Amino acid sequence: MEFNVRRLAADAGTFLSRAVQLTEETFGQAEKTELDAHLETLLIRAESTKHWTEKIMKQTEVVLQPNPNVRMEEFLYEKLDKKVPTRANNHELLGECMIDSGHEFGPGTAYGSALVKCGETEKLLGSAEKEFIHSSAINFLTPFRNFIEGDFKTISKERKLLQNKRLDLDAAKNRMKKARVADARSAFSLIMSLSLSLCLPAPLRPKELNSSSPLGEEYVAHFSYMLSFLHVRWLKLWTEEVQQAETELRIAQSEFDRQAEITRLLLEGIGSTHAHHLRCLNDFVDAQAAYYAQCYQYMVNLQKQLGSFPSTFSNNNQPASSSSASVSVHSAPPAASLPAPPPSQTSPALNELRSTSGTRKARVLYDYDAASSSELSLLADEVITVSSVPGMDSDWLMGQRGNQKGKVPITYLELLN
């Protein structure tokens, strides 16, 4: 119990000393020990790293989960150390809705079958999104969060300890300065009082101290001895005070230097943190690239499947300018090596189409990417309407898909009866 009381008193004294030192520094009444420039630069760099790491982490969470309510729920589950319940994301919900409606309309119909296919693809997109979020959380968000909650907390703790050591050092410097000034003043005042007492004229001295009698001389000698004793005692006390202040100053300086070195080593580790975060950023970009490539492949396959349906089920509201954005699974053959025209195109049907300027249905044999705005991009197995325009090159026909129109190469088409 006695040890605890002494320790509590010592801690309270240290806290009060730091508070006084900080207050005097705030009002400019005490000197402040400045950190070296390199350490200050490291501290600024650490604060900047913490600030931007938090911002990047929060914005990444918004990208991965735009719904703030879901983010808050996941945060609460994480703090409660409970598993987040599995729920379907938006793509999966849309996919289930499309599949149910497709079965309701009948999977044997063109529209019902298309809805089922779209729903299955949407569910695949939802699974890919979940995998992307999971990968990003492990390889990108977790290292960032570990830095904020682990490494930077350690840095903040050591930095606060360095601040306390600096306050202790400055307080020791002030005590040392005051002790030396008080020592000099006390010595001067004692010497002056002794000199004045001995130099007083006889009429002003006490009667007992009159040196005209042996008793008076004895009193003067005793009085001088007492003043000399008090002077020596006083000087000894102040000398011990100065020595104690010097010892405390050396200890405070040593502890401050040691804490500054520890803090500097931790702050220099920020460079390694940046290198680690760079690797995590590469992992995040790789996960994004894989996710979008997977989604692209799913949509290309879906577009190819939907292209096999009659053109009456195409999106007639799609603007013609979007034809250049059409994607294809396989690259079109080079223009210099176009496939030979199928037998159906060498029949009189093609000559009849050119002579009458009528329209015919044609099935696309290969994917074709439009080379200019006057051409129409094609997908294999889709059915389009073609017609002949006077003056057009004999290797081309005018194709139409809904409101989209453009030139198409004959060698990519098979005219239907």
Secondary structure, 3 states (H helix, E strand, C coil): CHHHHHHHHHHHHHHHHHHHHHHHHHCCCCCCCCCCHHHHHHHHHHHHHHHHHHHHHHHHHHHHCCCHHHHHHHHHHHHCCCCCCCCCCHHHHHHHHHHHHHHHHCCCCHHHHHHHHHHHHHHHHHHHHHHHHHHHHHHHHHHHHHHHHHHHHHHHHHHHHHHHHHHHHHHHHHHHHHHHHHHHHHHHHHHHHHHHHHCCCHHHCCHHHCCCCHHHHHHHHHHHHHHHHHHHHHHHHHHHHHHHHHHHHHHHHHHHHHHHHHHHHHHHCHHHHHHHHHHHHHHHHHHHHHHHHHHHHHHHHHHHHHCCCCHHHCCCCCCHHHHHHCCCCCCCCCHHHCCCCCHHHHCHHHHHHHHHCCEEEEEECCCECCCCCCECCECCCCEEEEECCCCCCCCEEEEEECCEEEEEEHHHEEECC
